[in-house]
């Protein structure tokens, strides 16, 4: 056997071993950690891992687009950019330069529920990362002038043009969110915000947002990797301990109940060659009772090339370019979505009948044991892969700390998927996909007649 062929075969054996291990949730390793809180309210989570001389610093600010107000959206994502623009002791441009000189990678991300900033770097450069993160937490405001805000405001606007306005089907999500949730719902607008809101934001608006949410008592600092706990605790105290506590935050814990009285059909004209159908149902929040079963349902219905809709529409009938499905549970609420892109010449009404038939089959006849186990194994493999790096472990600890209220939740999370039964999958399909939904057809400009309607119209 050639070396490359041997390695491929070895890879298949490894994947098979990972899949076989999925039958037992106890194979999921527990992430050892220590958690404590500084007097100013900053939560600190430490996970020592001396397997490689690498360390990850991952700071979660418990603020996302869902904490914004109607008419003032996009602030959380705007700060994802401003936080890299230097602070009182770090000149503009030096943040990245210092980290790159030390061999580090760094970035950030924003969701509806949180904003995070992270660095992965050689363990001997850990003091540098902590100093930089503490300086932008405690000393960003004195340097936040209108010129800096305007610069990053323009960057975000350009990002919106690149990722939303000028991308095929890019505006579909915000149309769906506005239809799925009432205007007062914190998930009813996109994370990136609107052009109008970004333009309207004053310097005082932006500064007040920072004062409210970017304080140590609204953040969790997680450090994972090759370090000595005693040394790191002293560094954290030295760098972060003097930053003053911010105002108390009244965090939203509930959202308005969602009731879609009937199927709602929408159309969006876009610069696209082919139409695309989006089916969206209101579902459940992250880690709630039916969240895992809905994840498994998405996997079985349309989440990979072995899924029902992919095999039927793409392989067998060859009437679709692609299909996908996902359960998207946030801290407060959730949605379930299926999307289908027909092949040229196919009618959306015909595609819709095939989709509805497959959904009805799951509701009426359930799923097979083989389908269930394959989906569970896929989730298990992805789950373990997220734990393979120190940054992945830091992210999991932060995620569980914020969403579950306890960093020590990795095994319980894995067990949720192991407990899902075929009856659970059939039940959630009937419960959620049996309800009224939002149906959006994105069509080429000037061809609204291609949209799917309640009568099944659309070409």
C-alpha positions in Angstrom: 0.0 0.0 0.0 1.3 3.4 -0.9 2.0 5.8 1.9 -0.7 8.3 0.9 -3.3 5.5 0.6 -2.2 4.1 4.0 -2.7 7.6 5.6 -6.1 7.9 4.0 -7.1 4.5 5.3 -5.7 5.4 8.7 -7.8 8.5 8.6 -11.0 6.6 7.9 -10.2 4.3 10.8 -9.8 7.2 13.1 -13.1 8.7 12.0 -14.8 5.3 12.5 -13.3 5.1 16.0 -14.6 8.6 16.9 -18.0 7.7 15.6 -18.0 4.4 17.6 -17.1 6.3 20.7 -20.2 8.4 20.3 -22.3 5.7 21.8 -21.2 6.7 25.3 -21.4 10.3 26.4 -18.9 9.6 29.2 -16.2 9.5 26.5 -16.5 13.3 26.4 -13.6 14.6 28.4 -14.3 17.0 31.2 -12.5 20.4 30.9 -10.7 21.0 34.2 -10.9 24.6 35.3 -10.8 27.0 38.2 -13.2 30.0 38.4 -13.0 33.0 40.6 -14.1 36.7 40.6 -12.1 39.8 41.1 -13.5 42.5 43.5 -14.5 44.6 40.5 -16.7 41.8 39.2 -14.5 40.4 36.5 -15.0 36.6 36.2 -11.8 34.6 35.5 -11.7 31.0 34.3 -8.4 29.2 34.1 -7.7 25.9 32.4 -4.1 24.6 32.5 -3.0 22.4 29.5 0.8 21.8 29.3 0.7 19.6 26.2 2.0 22.4 23.9 3.6 25.7 24.7 0.5 27.6 23.5 -2.0 29.7 25.5 -5.3 31.2 24.5 -6.9 34.3 26.1 -10.6 34.6 25.3 -12.6 37.6 26.8 -16.4 37.5 26.5 -18.3 40.7 27.0 -21.9 39.8 27.8 -23.3 42.1 25.2 -24.5 41.5 21.7 -26.9 42.9 19.2 -29.8 41.7 21.3 -28.8 44.3 23.9 -29.2 47.2 21.5 -32.3 49.4 21.1 -34.6 49.9 18.1 -33.0 52.7 16.1 -29.6 52.2 17.6 -28.5 48.9 16.2 -25.1 47.7 15.2 -23.2 49.0 18.3 -22.0 45.7 19.5 -20.5 44.8 16.2 -19.1 48.3 15.8 -17.1 47.8 19.0 -15.8 44.6 17.7 -13.8 46.9 15.4 -13.2 49.8 17.7 -11.5 47.6 20.3 -8.6 46.9 17.9 -8.0 50.7 17.3 -5.7 51.2 20.3 -6.2 52.6 23.8 -4.6 55.0 26.2 -1.3 53.2 26.4 -1.4 51.4 23.0 -1.2 53.7 19.9 -3.4 53.1 16.9 -2.0 50.1 14.9 0.2 48.9 17.7 -2.2 46.3 19.1 -1.9 44.0 16.1 1.8 44.8 15.6 2.8 43.8 19.1 0.9 40.6 19.0 2.1 39.6 15.5 5.7 40.3 16.6 5.2 37.8 19.4 3.8 35.2 17.0 0.2 35.6 18.0 -3.1 35.4 16.2 -6.0 37.5 17.4 -9.6 38.3 16.3 -13.1 38.9 17.6 -16.7 38.1 16.8 -20.2 39.3 17.7 -23.5 37.5 18.0 -27.0 38.4 19.3 -25.9 37.5 22.8 -22.2 38.3 23.3 -19.0 39.8 21.9 -15.6 38.1 22.3 -12.0 39.0 21.7 -9.3 36.4 21.7 -5.5 35.8 21.2 -3.7 32.5 20.6 0.1 32.9 21.2 3.2 31.3 22.6 2.9 30.8 26.3 5.8 33.1 27.1 3.9 36.0 25.5 0.9 35.6 27.8 1.7 38.8 29.8 1.6 40.9 26.6 -1.9 39.6 25.7 -3.2 40.3 29.3 -1.7 43.8 29.3 -3.2 44.6 25.9 -6.7 43.3 26.8 -6.7 45.1 30.2 -5.7 48.4 28.5 -8.6 48.3 26.1 -11.0 47.3 28.8 -9.9 50.0 31.2 -8.5 52.7 29.0 -10.2 52.7 25.6 -12.7 55.5 26.4 -10.1 58.4 26.8 -9.0 57.7 23.2 -12.5 57.2 21.7 -12.9 60.3 19.6 -15.2 61.0 16.7 -12.5 60.5 14.1 -11.9 56.9 15.4 -15.6 56.2 15.6 -16.2 57.5 12.1 -13.3 55.5 10.7 -14.7 52.2 12.1 -18.3 53.2 11.3 -17.2 53.4 7.6 -15.4 50.0 7.9 -18.5 48.4 9.2 -20.7 50.0 6.5 -18.3 48.6 3.9 -18.4 45.2 5.6 -22.2 45.3 5.4 -21.9 46.1 1.7 -19.5 43.2 1.1 -21.3 40.6 3.3 -24.9 41.6 3.1 -26.0 44.2 0.5 -23.8 43.0 -2.4 -23.8 39.3 -1.7 -26.3 37.0 -3.5 -29.1 36.2 -1.0 -27.3 38.4 1.6 -30.3 40.4 2.7 -32.5 37.3 3.2 -31.7 37.0 6.9 -32.8 40.5 7.9 -36.0 40.1 6.0 -36.7 36.8 7.8 -35.9 38.2 11.2 -38.1 41.2 10.8 -41.0 38.9 9.8 -40.4 36.2 12.4 -40.0 38.4 15.5 -42.0 41.5 16.6 -40.2 44.8 16.2 -39.5 45.0 20.0 -37.9 41.5 20.0 -34.0 41.7 20.6 -33.4 39.2 17.7 -35.6 41.1 15.2 -32.6 42.9 13.6 -29.3 41.6 12.2 -26.1 41.6 14.2 -24.4 43.9 11.8 -27.1 46.6 12.2 -28.6 48.9 9.6 -26.9 51.6 7.5 -29.3 54.2 8.9 -28.7 53.4 12.5 -24.9 53.4 12.0 -25.1 56.8 10.3 -27.3 58.2 13.1 -25.1 57.1 16.0 -23.5 60.0 17.8 -20.2 59.9 19.6 -22.1 60.2 22.9 -24.3 57.2 22.0 -21.2 55.1 21.3 -19.4 56.2 24.4 -22.4 55.4 26.6 -22.7 52.0 25.1 -19.1 51.3 26.1 -19.6 52.7 29.6 -22.6 50.4 30.1 -21.4 47.1 28.7 -17.6 47.1 28.4 -16.9 46.9 32.1 -15.2 44.1 34.2 -18.5 43.2 35.9 -19.9 42.4 32.5 -17.0 40.3 31.2 -15.5 36.9 31.6 -11.7 36.4 31.0 -10.8 32.8 30.2 -7.2 31.7 29.8 -6.4 28.2 28.6 -3.1 26.5 27.9 0.4 26.3 29.1 0.8 28.6 32.2 1.3 28.5 35.9 -2.0 29.4 37.8 -0.3 31.2 40.6 1.7 33.4 38.2 -1.3 34.1 36.0 -3.5 35.0 38.9 -1.0 37.7 40.0 -0.8 39.0 36.4 -4.6 39.2 36.1 -4.9 41.0 39.5 -2.1 43.5 38.5 -3.5 44.2 35.0 -7.3 44.0 35.6 -7.8 44.6 39.3 -7.7 48.4 39.2 -10.3 48.8 36.4 -13.4 50.2 38.1 -16.7 48.3 38.1 -19.3 49.6 35.7 -23.0 50.1 36.3 -25.2 47.2 37.2 -26.9 45.7 34.2 -30.5 44.6 34.1 -30.1 41.7 31.8 -33.1 40.7 29.7 -34.2 37.1 30.7 -37.4 36.7 28.8 -38.7 37.8 25.4 -42.3 38.3 24.0 -44.1 35.1 23.0 -44.0 34.4 19.3 -47.2 33.4 17.5 -47.3 33.2 13.7 -51.0 32.8 12.9 -50.6 31.5 9.4 -47.9 30.7 6.8 -46.4 34.1 5.7 -45.1 34.3 2.1 -42.5 37.0 1.3 -40.5 37.9 -1.7 -37.2 39.6 -2.0 -35.7 40.7 -5.4 -32.0 40.4 -5.6 -29.1 40.3 -8.1 -29.2 36.5 -8.4 -29.5 34.0 -11.2 -31.6 31.5 -9.4 -34.4 31.7 -6.9 -33.9 30.4 -3.3 -36.5 29.2 -0.9 -36.1 29.9 2.9 -38.5 28.2 5.3 -38.2 29.5 8.9 -40.1 28.3 12.0 -39.9 29.8 15.5 -38.2 27.2 17.7 -36.5 27.2 21.1 -33.5 28.8 22.8 -30.1 27.3 23.3 -29.7 24.4 25.7 -33.5 24.2 26.3 -35.5 21.0 26.3 -36.0 20.5 22.5 -32.8 22.2 21.3 -30.7 19.0 20.8 -33.5 17.1 19.2 -34.0 20.0 16.7 -30.3 19.9 15.9 -30.5 16.2 15.2 -33.7 16.8 13.1 -31.8 19.4 11.0 -28.9 17.0 10.4 -31.3 14.2 9.2 -33.5 16.5 7.1 -30.9 18.6 5.2 -27.7 19.3 7.0 -25.2 17.2 4.9 -25.0 15.1 1.8 -26.5 12.0 3.4 -29.6 13.9 4.6 -33.0 13.2 3.2 -33.6 16.4 1.2 -30.0 16.4 -0.2 -30.2 12.9 -1.4 -33.7 13.3 -2.8 -33.4 16.8 -4.4 -29.7 17.0 -5.3 -28.7 13.3 -6.0 -31.7 11.4 -7.0 -34.0 13.9 -8.8 -31.3 16.4 -9.5 -33.7 19.4 -9.2 -31.8 21.4 -6.7 -28.3 22.9 -6.5 -28.1 22.7 -2.8 -30.1 22.4 0.4 -29.4 23.1 4.1 -31.0 23.2 7.5 -30.1 24.3 11.0 -31.5 24.9 14.5 -30.3 28.3 15.7 -30.9 28.6 19.4 -29.7 31.8 21.1 -29.7 32.8 24.8 -33.3 34.0 24.6 -35.0 32.5 21.6 -34.5 30.4 18.5 -35.4 29.6 15.0 -35.3 26.5 12.7 -34.6 27.0 9.0 -34.4 25.0 5.7 -33.2 26.6 2.5 -33.3 25.2 -1.0 -31.8 26.5 -4.3 -33.5 25.0 -7.3 -31.5 24.1 -10.5 -32.1 26.3 -13.6 -35.5 25.6 -15.1 -37.0 24.1 -12.0 -40.2 25.6 -10.5 -40.2 26.7 -6.9 -43.7 25.2 -6.5 -42.5 21.8 -7.5 -39.5 22.1 -5.1 -41.9 23.1 -2.4 -44.0 20.0 -2.9 -41.0 17.8 -2.5 -39.9 19.7 0.7 -43.3 19.5 2.2 -43.6 15.8 1.4 -40.3 15.0 3.2 -41.3 17.1 6.2 -44.6 15.2 6.3 -42.8 11.9 6.1 -40.7 12.8 9.2 -43.8 14.0 11.1 -46.0 11.0 10.2 -43.4 8.1 10.0 -40.4 9.4 12.1 -36.8 8.6 11.4 -34.9 5.3 11.2 -32.4 4.2 13.9 -29.6 4.4 11.3 -30.5 8.0 10.6 -30.6 8.9 14.2 -27.2 7.2 15.0 -25.5 8.8 12.0 -26.7 12.3 13.0 -25.6 11.7 16.7 -22.2 10.5 15.5 -21.8 13.6 13.3 -22.5 15.9 16.2 -20.2 13.9 18.5 -17.3 14.2 16.0 -17.9 17.9 15.6 -18.3 18.3 19.4 -14.9 16.6 20.1 -13.2 18.6 17.3 -14.2 21.8 19.1 -12.3 20.6 22.2 -9.1 19.8 20.3 -7.4 23.2 20.8 -6.8 25.4 23.8 -8.8 28.2 22.1 -11.6 25.7 21.6 -11.6 24.8 25.2 -11.5 28.4 26.3 -14.5 29.1 24.0 -16.5 26.2 25.5 -15.8 27.3 29.1 -16.9 30.8 28.3 -20.0 29.6 26.4 -21.1 27.3 29.2 -20.4 29.8 31.8 -22.6 32.4 30.1 -25.4 30.3 28.6 -25.6 27.4 31.1 -24.4 29.4 34.1 -21.7 26.9 34.8 -18.4 26.3 32.9 -18.5 22.6 33.9 -21.2 21.7 31.4 -19.4 19.9 28.5 -20.4 16.4 29.5 -24.0 17.4 30.2 -24.1 19.1 26.8 -22.8 16.0 25.0 -25.3 13.8 26.9 -28.2 15.9 25.5 -27.5 14.5 22.1 -27.0 11.0 23.3 -30.4 11.0 25.0 -32.2 12.1 21.8 -34.5 9.3 20.6 -36.2 8.7 17.3 -39.5 9.5 19.0 -38.0 12.9 20.2 -37.1 13.7 16.6 -40.5 12.9 15.3 -42.1 14.8 18.1 -40.2 18.1 17.6 -40.8 17.8 13.8 -44.5 17.7 14.5 -44.4 20.3 17.2 -42.3 23.0 15.4 -42.3 22.2 11.7 -46.1 21.5 11.9 -46.7 25.1 12.9 -47.1 28.2 10.6 -43.8 29.5 9.2 -42.2 32.3 7.3 -41.5 31.4 3.6 -39.2 33.8 1.8 -38.4 33.4 -1.9 -35.4 35.4 -3.1 -35.9 35.9 -6.8 -33.9 37.6 -9.7 -34.7 41.3 -10.0 -37.9 42.0 -11.9 -39.2 38.4 -11.5 -41.5 38.6 -8.5 -43.8 36.1 -10.3 -41.3 33.4 -9.4 -42.1 33.6 -5.7 -43.8 30.8 -3.8 -47.3 31.7 -2.7 -49.9 30.2 -0.4 -51.6 28.6 -3.5 -48.4 27.0 -4.5 -47.7 29.5 -7.3 -44.3 30.4 -8.5 -42.3 29.3 -11.5 
